[in-house]
Amino acid sequence: MRQMLILSGKGGTGKTTIASAFIKLSAVEAYADCDVDAPNLHLVTGWESQPGRSDYFGLPKAEIDSESCDECDLCRQNCRFEAIAAKPQYQVDPFACEGCGVCEYICPTGAVSLKPAAAGDLMLYSDQKNVFSTARLRMGSGTSGKLVSEVKNQMKSAAAHAELAIIDGSPGIGCPVIASMSGVDLVLVVAEPSLSGISDMERILNTAAVFGTKTAVCINKYDINIENTKKIEQFCIDRGQPFVGRIPFDQAAVSAINNGRTIVDVNCISGTAVKAVYHKTMALLDTADASV
């Protein structure tokens, strides 16, 4: 299975808008939303049936058995996360607990134990042809990188026959992005022509370079700042970075997304532009495959 990942250095660049367009244009049989902190690809991919759902267990959480606790206060004193309160009885704040196990180790009566804690919800949508894998991290939970890996694993298991998968990643360069990037054949970076957009684009390209992952760049809403658009294009030329096109700001795109449609479902200038970006990106993916 070839994997194409669509990323952006910051939120709001239109990454999911472009990912949904690519999914529609390619008629791909497998795709995933790895933005587990705020997944929204399902809103424009037409899934309405109840998905298969399972709990994802991340780091364990401490629990205190009040009957065994002799209130020695060692657990509270040694918790670096200040997750233990003494009143009205000794108890653990699950949102503050990091599951480090110090309290369990230091408790003289064995009143503290680490229990599995559900950190997120894995969801798998499927029908006779398509597989869509996603997840939602629960409030206050960590280990988002591990949850992203589970999203990709369940997609690959459920769609082992698929030749191509398109993955909508999360913004930034943190653990979810690194987990999303693992094993993919090409990363399309969606850049925004703003100062922060340029800076974040450079960071994500540098991150991909560390892992030896092939990348391409497109600019969304390029006409909101032509000068910065030219800076991005010149950056790509100077770096030898593949550049696959511009997409204009388009009010029709906003309306389409708000109505649960992709920008290639309607006749609009952004939809026309993204088709050109798609064909150039797919050609680059084929080139990347041939060089392996």
VEXVO-505688 format. One line per 2 residues: their letters; for each residue x, y, z of N, C-alpha, C, O. Coordinates in steps of 0.2 Angstrom, whole numbers. Atoms other than C-alpha are relative to their C-alpha. Example, Ala and Ser with C-alpha at 12.3 -4.5 7.8 and 13.67 -1.06 7.14 Angstrom:
2
AS) 4:-6:0:62:-22:39:4:6:0:9:5:3  -4:-6:-1:68:-5:36:-4:5:3:-1:11:4
REM end
This chain:
292
MR) 4:-6:0:0:0:0:4:6:0:8:7:5  -3:-7:0:7:17:-5:-4:5:4:-10:4:5
QM) 3:-5:-4:3:31:7:2:7:-2:8:9:-2  -2:-8:1:2:50:3:-3:3:6:-9:2:8
LI) 2:-4:-6:1:61:19:0:7:-2:4:10:-5  1:-7:1:-6:79:18:1:3:7:-3:2:11
LS) -1:-3:-6:1:90:31:1:8:-1:1:10:-6  -1:-8:0:2:109:36:4:1:6:3:-2:11
GK) -4:-2:-6:14:118:48:-4:3:5:-2:3:11  5:-4:-5:-1:127:56:-7:-2:-2:-8:-4:-7
GG) 7:1:1:-19:125:58:-3:5:-5:-1:11:-5  3:-5:4:-31:134:46:2:1:-7:0:6:-11
TG) -3:-1:6:-21:132:30:-5:-3:-6:-4:-1:-12  4:3:5:-34:121:21:2:-7:-1:0:-10:-7
KT) -2:7:1:-26:104:23:-5:-5:-1:-5:-9:-5  6:5:1:-42:94:26:-4:2:-6:-6:-3:-9
TI) 3:-2:6:-50:104:12:3:-4:-6:0:-6:-11  -4:3:5:-36:98:0:0:-8:1:-1:-11:-5
AS) 0:8:-1:-36:80:8:-7:-3:-3:-7:-8:-6  7:3:2:-55:78:5:0:0:-8:-3:-4:-11
AF) 1:-1:7:-53:84:-13:4:-6:-4:2:-9:-9  -5:5:2:-38:72:-16:-4:-7:0:-4:-11:-4
IK) 4:7:-1:-49:57:-9:-5:0:-5:-6:-6:-8  5:0:5:-63:62:-21:3:-1:-7:0:-5:-11
LS) -3:0:6:-52:64:-36:3:-7:-2:3:-10:-7  -3:6:0:-43:48:-33:-4:-6:0:-2:-12:-2
AV) 5:6:-2:-58:37:-28:4:-5:4:3:-11:3  -4:4:-4:-46:30:-16:-4:-5:5:-9:-2:7
EA) 4:4:-4:-52:15:-6:2:0:7:-2:-3:11  -2:0:-7:-42:18:10:2:7:2:6:10:-2
YA) -2:-7:-2:-40:35:19:-1:0:8:-5:-3:11  0:-1:-7:-37:41:37:0:7:2:3:11:-2
DC) -1:-6:-3:-39:56:48:4:-1:6:2:-3:11  -4:1:-5:-24:57:59:1:6:5:5:6:9
DV) 0:-6:-4:-28:74:67:-4:-2:6:-10:0:6  4:3:-6:-34:65:83:-2:5:5:-7:3:9
DA) 2:-5:-5:-35:81:93:-6:3:-2:-10:5:2  6:-3:3:-48:88:81:-2:-3:-7:-1:1:-12
PN) 1:3:6:-53:76:68:-7:3:-3:-12:4:0  6:-3:3:-65:83:55:-1:-2:-8:-5:0:-11
LH) 0:2:7:-62:74:38:-7:-4:-1:-9:-4:-6  7:3:1:-78:64:41:-6:4:-2:-11:2:-4
LV) 5:-4:2:-88:79:39:-1:1:-7:-7:3:-10  0:-1:7:-84:80:21:1:-6:-4:2:-6:-11
TG) -1:6:4:-82:62:16:-6:-5:0:-6:-10:-3  6:3:2:-100:57:17:-2:-6:5:-7:-10:3
WE) 2:6:-4:-100:44:31:-5:2:5:-5:6:9  5:-1:-4:-116:43:40:-2:-6:5:-5:-6:10
SQ) 1:6:-3:-117:25:46:4:0:7:9:3:7  -4:1:-6:-112:20:64:6:-4:-1:6:-9:-3
PG) -6:3:1:-94:16:64:2:-6:5:-2:-5:10  -3:4:-5:-85:2:73:4:4:5:8:8:2
RS) -4:-5:-5:-78:10:89:3:-5:5:0:-10:8  -3:3:-6:-66:4:102:4:5:4:6:10:1
DY) -4:-4:-4:-57:11:116:7:0:-1:10:-6:-3  -7:0:0:-39:16:115:3:2:7:1:7:10
FG) -3:-1:-7:-29:14:131:7:2:-1:12:-1:-4  -7:-3:0:-14:25:133:4:-1:7:4:-7:9
LP) -4:1:-6:-4:28:149:-5:-2:6:-11:1:6  4:2:-6:-11:20:165:-1:6:5:3:11:5
KA) 1:-5:-5:-18:31:179:0:-3:7:-2:-9:8  0:3:-7:-16:29:198:-7:0:3:-11:5:2
EI) 6:0:-4:-30:24:209:2:-1:7:6:-5:8  -2:1:-7:-30:24:228:-6:-3:4:-12:-1:3
DS) 5:4:-3:-40:11:238:0:4:7:4:3:11  0:-4:-6:-46:22:253:0:-5:6:2:-3:11
ES) 0:5:-6:-49:6:264:7:-2:2:9:-3:8  -7:3:-1:-30:1:262:4:6:2:10:5:5
CD) -4:-6:-1:-24:19:263:1:2:8:-4:3:11  -1:-2:-7:-16:24:280:1:8:1:3:10:6
EC) -1:-8:0:-15:43:275:7:2:3:8:7:6  -7:-2:-2:4:43:277:2:6:-4:7:9:-2
DL) -1:-6:4:4:57:264:7:-1:-5:8:4:-8  -6:1:4:20:50:255:-2:1:-7:2:3:-11
CR) 1:0:8:11:48:238:-1:8:-2:1:10:-7  1:-7:1:5:67:239:6:4:0:8:8:-5
QN) -6:-4:0:22:73:244:5:-1:-6:9:3:-8  -5:2:6:31:64:230:-3:0:-7:1:-2:-12
CR) 3:-1:7:19:67:216:2:6:-3:0:12:-1  -2:-6:4:28:79:204:-5:4:-4:-4:9:-6
FE) 6:-3:4:12:82:195:-5:3:4:-10:6:1  5:-2:-4:2:87:210:-7:-2:-1:-12:1:-1
AI) 6:3:2:-11:75:205:-4:-3:6:-9:-6:5  3:3:-6:-15:69:223:-3:5:5:1:9:7
AA) 3:-5:-5:-27:78:235:-1:-5:6:-3:-11:6  1:4:-6:-29:73:253:-7:1:3:-9:-3:8
KP) 7:-2:-3:-47:80:256:-5:-1:-5:-4:1:-11  2:3:-6:-60:73:259:4:-6:2:4:-8:8
QY) -5:6:-1:-49:57:257:5:0:-6:4:4:-11  -5:0:5:-34:53:247:-3:-2:-7:-5:-8:-7
QV) 2:2:7:-38:53:228:4:3:-5:7:8:-4  -5:-2:6:-30:55:211:-5:4:-5:-10:2:-6
DP) 3:-3:6:-35:68:198:2:-3:-6:8:-2:-8  -2:4:6:-35:58:182:3:4:-5:6:2:-9
FA) -3:-4:5:-32:73:172:7:3:1:11:4:-4  -7:-2:-2:-16:78:181:5:-6:0:11:-5:-1
CE) -4:6:0:-10:60:183:4:-2:-6:0:-2:-12  -4:2:6:4:55:171:2:-7:0:5:-10:-5
GC) -2:7:0:5:37:176:7:-2:1:9:-8:-1  -7:1:-1:23:38:181:1:-6:5:6:-10:5
GV) 0:6:-4:20:25:195:4:1:7:5:-3:11  -4:-2:-6:30:34:209:-4:-1:6:-2:-4:11
CE) 4:1:-6:15:34:221:-1:-7:1:-1:-9:7  1:8:-1:12:15:218:7:-3:4:6:-7:8
YI) -7:3:-3:31:12:222:1:2:7:4:-2:11  -2:-2:-6:32:22:237:-5:-1:6:-4:0:12
CP) 6:2:-5:15:17:246:2:-6:4:3:-11:1  -2:5:-4:19:7:261:-5:-6:1:-4:-11:3
TG) 6:5:-1:2:-2:262:-3:-3:-7:-7:-7:-6  2:3:7:0:-6:243:-7:3:-2:-11:0:-5
AV) 7:-3:1:-16:6:243:0:3:-7:-6:4:-10  0:-3:7:-10:13:226:1:-5:-5:6:-9:-5
SL) -2:5:5:-11:4:210:-1:4:-7:-5:9:-7  1:-3:7:-10:9:191:-5:-4:-4:-5:-10:-4
KP) 6:3:4:-26:5:181:0:2:-7:2:8:-9  1:-2:7:-28:5:162:-5:6:0:-10:6:3
AA) 4:-5:0:-36:21:157:-1:2:-8:4:2:-12  1:-1:7:-45:24:140:2:8:-1:-1:12:2
AG) -3:-7:1:-36:39:132:-4:3:-7:-3:9:-8  3:-2:7:-46:40:115:-5:-5:-2:-6:-11:0
DL) 5:5:3:-59:32:104:2:-1:-7:3:4:-11  -1:2:7:-54:23:88:-6:-2:-4:-11:-5:-1
ML) 6:1:4:-66:23:74:1:-3:-7:6:0:-10  -1:2:7:-67:13:58:-6:-1:-3:-11:-5:-2
YS) 6:0:4:-80:16:45:2:-4:-6:8:-4:-9  -1:4:5:-81:4:31:-6:-3:-4:-12:-3:-1
DQ) 5:3:4:-92:-3:17:3:-5:-5:9:-7:-4  -2:5:4:-90:-15:3:7:2:-4:10:-2:-7
KN) -6:-2:4:-77:-4:-6:5:4:4:11:4:3  -4:-5:-3:-70:10:6:1:-2:7:-3:-5:11
VF) -2:1:-7:-61:10:23:2:7:2:6:10:-1  -2:-6:-3:-60:26:33:2:-1:8:-3:-3:11
ST) -2:0:-7:-50:26:49:1:6:3:4:11:0  -1:-6:-3:-50:39:62:0:-1:8:-1:-7:10
AR) 0:0:-7:-49:43:81:-1:7:3:0:12:0  1:-7:-4:-53:56:94:3:-1:7:1:-5:11
LR) -3:0:-7:-42:59:109:-4:3:5:-7:8:4  4:-2:-5:-51:61:125:3:6:3:9:7:4
MG) -2:-6:-3:-50:78:134:5:-2:6:4:-6:10  -5:1:-5:-34:79:145:4:-6:-1:9:-7:3
SG) -5:6:2:-26:63:137:6:2:-4:6:7:-8  -6:-1:4:-9:62:130:1:-6:-5:-4:-9:-7
TS) -2:6:5:0:49:119:-3:0:-6:-5:-5:-9  4:-1:6:-8:56:104:4:-3:-6:1:-6:-11
GK) -4:4:5:7:49:93:-2:-7:0:-2:-10:-6  2:7:0:3:32:98:-7:-2:-2:-8:-7:-6
LV) 6:1:3:-15:34:94:0:1:-7:-4:-3:-11  0:0:7:-11:40:77:3:-6:-3:0:-8:-8
SE) -2:7:3:-1:24:74:-5:-5:0:-5:-9:-5  5:5:0:-16:14:79:-5:2:-5:-8:-3:-8
VK) 5:-2:6:-27:24:66:3:-3:-6:-1:-6:-10  -3:2:6:-14:20:53:0:-8:-1:-2:-11:-6
NQ) 0:8:0:-13:1:58:-7:-3:-1:-7:-8:-5  6:3:2:-31:-2:58:-3:2:-7:-6:-2:-10
MK) 2:-1:7:-33:6:41:4:-5:-4:0:-8:-9  -4:5:4:-19:-5:34:-3:-7:1:-3:-11:-4
SA) 3:6:-1:-27:-20:42:-7:-1:-4:-8:-7:-6  6:1:3:-44:-17:36:0:1:-8:-5:-1:-11
AA) 0:-1:7:-39:-12:18:7:-2:-3:10:2:-7  -7:3:2:-24:-23:15:0:0:-8:6:-1:-11
HA) 0:0:8:-30:-24:-4:1:6:-3:3:7:-9  0:-7:3:-29:-5:-7:7:1:-2:12:0:1
EL) -7:-2:3:-15:1:-18:2:7:3:8:8:3  -1:-7:-3:-16:19:-11:-4:2:6:-10:0:6
AI) 3:-3:-6:-20:27:5:1:8:0:7:9:0  -1:-7:-1:-23:46:8:-1:1:7:-6:0:10
ID) 1:-1:-7:-20:52:25:0:8:2:5:11:-1  0:-7:-3:-25:69:33:3:0:6:1:-3:11
GS) -4:0:-6:-12:73:46:-2:6:4:-7:9:3  2:-6:-5:-12:86:60:5:5:-1:10:4:-4
PG) -5:-6:1:-4:103:60:6:-1:5:5:-4:10  -6:0:-5:13:106:68:5:-5:-2:6:-7:-8
IG) -5:5:1:28:95:70:1:-4:5:6:-8:6  0:4:-6:24:86:86:0:-8:-1:0:-10:-7
CP) 0:7:0:22:68:90:-5:-3:-5:-4:-8:-9  5:3:4:6:65:80:2:1:-8:1:-4:-12
VI) -2:-1:7:14:72:64:6:-5:-1:6:-8:-7  -6:5:1:30:61:66:-3:-7:0:-1:-11:-5
AS) 3:6:1:19:46:69:-4:-1:-7:-4:-6:-10  4:0:7:8:51:53:6:-1:-5:4:-5:-10
MS) -5:0:6:24:53:43:4:-7:-1:7:-9:-6  -3:7:0:31:35:48:-3:-4:-6:-8:-6:-6
GV) 2:5:6:31:24:32:-3:3:-6:-5:-1:-10  4:-3:6:23:36:20:5:1:-6:11:1:-5
DL) -4:-1:6:29:38:2:1:7:-2:6:8:-5  -1:-7:2:26:56:0:-4:4:5:-10:3:6
VL) 3:-5:-4:21:71:10:-1:6:-4:3:9:-7  2:-6:4:11:85:2:-1:6:6:-5:5:10
VV) 1:-5:-5:14:101:13:-4:6:-3:-3:9:-8  4:-6:2:0:114:11:2:6:4:2:7:10
AE) -3:-6:-3:8:131:14:-5:6:0:-9:6:-5  4:-6:0:0:147:18:4:7:-1:9:7:3
PS) -5:-6:1:7:164:12:0:5:5:-2:11:4  -1:-5:-6:9:172:29:7:-1:3:10:-6:2
LS) -6:0:-3:24:175:39:1:-7:5:6:-10:4  0:6:-4:19:161:52:0:-6:-5:2:-11:-3
GI) 1:5:5:14:150:37:7:-2:-3:8:-8:-4  -6:2:3:31:151:29:5:-3:5:8:-8:4
SD) -4:3:-5:40:148:45:-2:-7:2:3:-12:3  3:7:-1:29:133:49:2:-5:-5:3:-11:-4
ME) -2:4:5:32:126:32:7:-2:0:8:-8:-1  -7:1:-1:50:127:34:2:-5:5:6:-10:4
RI) -1:4:-5:49:118:50:-2:-7:-2:1:-12:0  2:7:2:39:103:43:4:-3:-5:5:-9:-5
LN) -4:2:5:50:102:28:7:-3:3:9:-8:1  -6:2:-4:65:101:40:-1:-7:4:3:-11:4
TA) 2:6:-3:56:88:50:0:-6:-5:3:-12:-3  0:5:5:53:77:35:6:-2:-3:8:-8:-4
AV) -7:1:2:71:79:29:3:-5:5:7:-9:3  -4:4:-6:77:71:46:-2:-7:-1:2:-12:0
FG) 3:7:1:66:56:42:1:-3:-7:-1:-9:-9  -1:2:6:71:55:24:-6:-1:-4:-6:-5:-9
TK) 7:1:3:53:57:18:0:5:-6:1:11:-5  0:-4:5:50:64:1:-6:5:1:-11:3:4
TA) 5:-5:-2:40:80:1:-2:4:-7:2:4:-11  2:-5:5:30:92:-11:-3:6:4:-6:5:9
VC) 4:-6:-3:23:109:-8:-5:3:-4:-4:4:-10  4:-4:3:8:118:-13:-2:6:4:-1:6:10
IN) 2:-6:-4:1:135:-8:-7:1:-1:-10:1:-6  7:-1:0:-17:137:-3:-1:8:2:2:11:6
KY) 1:-7:-1:-25:154:-3:5:5:-2:7:10:1  -6:-4:2:-10:161:-13:-1:7:-1:4:11:0
DI) 1:-7:2:-18:177:-18:-2:5:6:-3:10:4  1:-5:-5:-21:184:-1:7:4:2:7:9:5
NI) -7:-4:-1:-2:189:-1:5:-3:-5:8:-8:-4  -4:2:6:6:188:-18:8:0:2:12:-4:0
EN) -7:-1:-1:23:194:-11:3:-6:4:8:-9:3  -2:6:-4:24:179:2:-1:-6:-4:3:-11:-3
TK) 1:6:4:18:167:-11:7:0:-4:9:-6:-5  -6:0:4:33:172:-22:6:-2:5:11:-5:2
KI) -5:2:-4:44:170:-7:0:-8:1:6:-11:1  0:7:-1:38:152:-4:2:-4:-7:6:-8:-6
EQ) -3:3:7:41:148:-23:7:1:-1:10:-4:-3  -7:-1:0:58:155:-22:4:-4:5:9:-7:3
FC) -3:5:-5:62:145:-7:0:-7:-3:5:-10:-2  0:7:3:57:129:-16:5:0:-5:8:-5:-6
ID) -5:0:5:68:134:-31:7:-1:3:11:-5:1  -7:0:-3:83:138:-20:2:-7:3:7:-9:4
RG) -1:6:-4:81:122:-10:-1:-7:-5:1:-12:-2  1:6:4:77:110:-25:-6:-4:2:-7:-10:1
QP) 6:3:-3:60:107:-17:-6:0:-5:-8:5:-8  6:1:5:46:100:-28:-6:5:2:-8:4:7
FV) 6:-4:-1:32:113:-30:-5:-2:-5:-4:-2:-11  6:3:5:15:107:-37:-5:5:-1:-10:3:-4
GR) 5:-5:2:5:123:-38:-3:4:5:-2:4:11  4:-5:-4:-6:137:-31:-7:-2:-1:-10:-4:-5
IP) 7:0:-1:-24:137:-25:-2:6:2:0:9:7  2:-6:-2:-33:153:-24:-5:0:6:-8:-5:7
FD) 5:0:-5:-44:159:-10:-7:0:-4:-7:4:-9  6:1:4:-62:155:-15:-6:0:5:-6:-5:9
QA) 6:1:-5:-78:159:-6:-5:-6:-2:-8:-8:3  4:6:1:-87:145:-15:3:-6:3:-1:-11:5
AV) -3:6:-4:-75:133:-7:-2:0:7:-4:-5:10  2:-1:-7:-80:140:10:-7:-3:0:-9:-7:5
SA) 7:2:1:-98:137:5:-1:-8:0:-5:-11:3  0:8:1:-95:119:-1:2:-4:6:-2:-8:8
IN) -2:3:-6:-86:114:15:-5:1:5:-6:-4:9  5:-1:-5:-99:122:26:-6:-5:-1:-10:-6:3
NG) 6:4:2:-112:111:16:2:-7:0:-2:-12:-3  -2:7:-1:-102:95:19:2:-3:-7:2:-9:-8
RT) -2:2:6:-95:94:1:7:2:-1:10:6:2  -7:-1:1:-78:94:-6:0:6:-6:-5:7:-9
IV) -1:-5:5:-71:108:-18:0:-2:-7:-1:2:-12  0:3:7:-71:96:-33:-8:-2:-1:-9:-5:-6
DV) 7:2:1:-90:93:-30:-4:6:-3:-10:5:-6  3:-6:3:-94:111:-36:4:3:-5:10:2:-6
NC) -4:-3:6:-89:121:-51:3:7:3:-1:12:4  -3:-6:-3:-77:134:-43:8:0:-2:11:-5:-4
IS) -7:-1:2:-59:141:-46:5:-4:4:10:-6:2  -4:4:-4:-52:132:-31:0:-7:-2:5:-11:-2
GT) 0:7:2:-58:115:-37:4:-1:-6:7:-6:-7  -3:1:6:-51:118:-54:8:0:1:12:-4:-1
AV) -7:-1:-2:-34:123:-46:2:-6:3:8:-9:2  -3:6:-4:-33:108:-34:0:-6:-5:4:-11:-3
KA) -1:6:5:-36:96:-49:7:0:-3:10:-5:-4  -7:-1:3:-20:103:-57:5:-2:6:10:-6:4
VY) -5:2:-5:-11:101:-40:0:-8:1:5:-11:2  1:7:-1:-18:83:-38:4:-4:-5:8:-8:-4
HK) -4:4:5:-11:77:-55:7:1:0:11:-4:-1  -7:-1:-1:6:85:-52:3:-4:6:8:-7:6
TM) -2:4:-6:7:77:-35:0:-8:-1:4:-11:1  0:7:1:2:60:-41:5:-2:-5:8:-8:-4
AL) -6:1:5:15:61:-55:6:-1:4:11:-5:3  -6:0:-5:28:65:-41:0:-7:4:5:-9:5
LD) 1:6:-4:21:50:-31:3:-6:-4:6:-10:-2  -2:5:5:24:39:-46:7:0:-1:10:-6:-1
TA) -7:0:0:41:45:-48:4:-2:6:9:-5:5  -3:2:-6:45:42:-30:0:-7:0:5:-10:3
DA) 0:8:0:39:24:-32:5:-3:-4:8:-8:-3  -5:3:5:50:21:-47:7:1:2:11:-3:0
SV) -7:0:-2:65:27:-38:2:-4:6:8:-5:8  -1:4:-5:63:15:-24:3:-6:-2:5:-11:2
REM end
